[in-house]
Amino acid sequence: MTVQDEVLSTGADEALEVWIDQDLCTGDGICVQYAPEVFELDIDGLAYVKSADDELLQDAGATTPVPLTLLQDVVDSAKECPGDCIHVRRAADKVEVYGPDAE
């Protein structure tokens, strides 16, 4: 079962959002390789999320929605991130579903 199937089967038509903790980011760029539509490395060498308009969101704790079509790539980014700094959570209640603080 894919991540998308799992989300759909649990009734999670809930919106998901992702954010990066730059204090833990190692700048490896794995997230950008998996999901360049969502993540980007900035001139400081750290990864940030991007808005739906492709704007780099540099404020601490900035979130961006996770499109269902990119969910698997975003989850893979969180799983493979050497800094454990990518957090995917439900937008409604802020519960982390993928990432270092997921239960």
Stockholm file with secondary structure:
# STOCKHOLM 1.0

chainA/1-103         MTVQDEVLSTGADEALEVWIDQDLCTGDGICVQYAPEVFELDIDGLAYVKSADDELLQDAGATTPVPLTLLQDVVDSAKECPGDCIHVRRAADKVEVYGPDAE
#=GR chainA/1-103 SS CCHHHHHHHTTCCSCEEEEECTTTCCCCCHHHHHCTTTEEECTTSCEEEECTTSCEECSTTCCEECCGGGHHHHHHHHHHCTTCCEEEEETTTCCEEESTTCC
#=GC SS_cons         CCHHHHHHHTTCCSCEEEEECTTTCCCCCHHHHHCTTTEEECTTSCEEEECTTSCEECSTTCCEECCGGGHHHHHHHHHHCTTCCEEEEETTTCCEEESTTCC
//
